[in-house]
Amino acid sequence: MKSMITLFGAALLSFGAVSCDSPQENAREDSLERQADSQENAADAVRDNAERRADSLEDTADSTRDQQ
């Protein structure tokens, strides 16, 4: 029984030590998250611009078709 408690205690201690992030790791994760957010925002902007351009082309095509 005592060895079982020791085994579980060691597992809990090692899990606790592994789950603690260093300040450098936290900073690196934050930097990567900011970079991913920035790339996602850029992709959204490209998508929005493409949709606006497609709408403009459709409007032009409709206008041309209506004039004929």
C-alpha positions as CSV (number, residue, x, y, z in Angstrom):
1,M,0.0,0.0,0.0
2,K,2.8,2.4,0.8
3,S,4.5,1.8,-2.5
4,M,1.2,2.6,-4.3
5,I,1.0,5.9,-2.5
6,T,4.6,6.6,-3.4
7,L,3.9,5.8,-7.0
8,F,0.8,8.0,-7.2
9,G,2.7,10.8,-5.3
10,A,5.6,10.6,-7.8
11,A,3.2,10.7,-10.7
12,L,1.4,13.8,-9.3
13,L,4.6,15.6,-8.6
14,S,6.0,14.9,-12.1
15,F,2.7,16.0,-13.7
16,G,2.7,19.2,-11.6
17,A,6.3,20.0,-12.6
18,V,5.5,19.4,-16.3
19,S,2.4,21.4,-16.4
20,C,4.2,24.6,-15.2
21,D,5.2,26.8,-18.1
22,S,8.2,29.0,-18.0
23,P,7.8,32.7,-18.7
24,Q,9.8,32.3,-21.9
25,E,7.4,29.5,-23.1
26,N,4.4,31.6,-22.2
27,A,5.9,34.6,-24.1
28,R,6.6,32.3,-27.1
29,E,3.0,30.9,-27.1
30,D,1.6,34.5,-26.9
31,S,3.8,35.6,-29.8
32,L,2.6,32.6,-31.9
33,E,-1.0,33.3,-31.0
34,R,-0.6,37.0,-32.0
35,Q,1.0,35.9,-35.3
36,A,-1.7,33.5,-36.0
37,D,-4.4,36.1,-35.3
38,S,-2.6,38.6,-37.6
39,Q,-2.5,36.0,-40.4
40,E,-6.2,35.2,-39.9
41,N,-7.1,38.9,-40.0
42,A,-5.1,39.3,-43.2
43,A,-6.8,36.3,-44.7
44,D,-10.2,37.7,-43.7
45,A,-9.3,41.0,-45.4
46,V,-8.2,39.2,-48.6
47,R,-11.5,37.3,-48.6
48,D,-13.6,40.4,-48.0
49,N,-11.8,42.3,-50.8
50,A,-12.3,39.4,-53.2
51,E,-16.0,39.2,-52.3
52,R,-16.4,43.0,-52.9
53,R,-14.5,42.7,-56.2
54,A,-16.8,39.8,-57.3
55,D,-19.9,41.7,-56.3
56,S,-18.6,44.7,-58.3
57,L,-18.0,42.5,-61.4
58,E,-21.4,40.9,-61.1
59,D,-23.0,44.4,-60.9
60,T,-21.1,45.5,-63.9
61,A,-22.2,42.3,-65.8
62,D,-25.8,42.9,-64.8
63,S,-25.6,46.5,-65.9
64,T,-24.1,45.5,-69.2
65,R,-26.7,42.8,-69.7
66,D,-29.6,45.2,-68.9
67,Q,-28.3,47.8,-71.4
68,Q,-28.5,45.3,-74.3
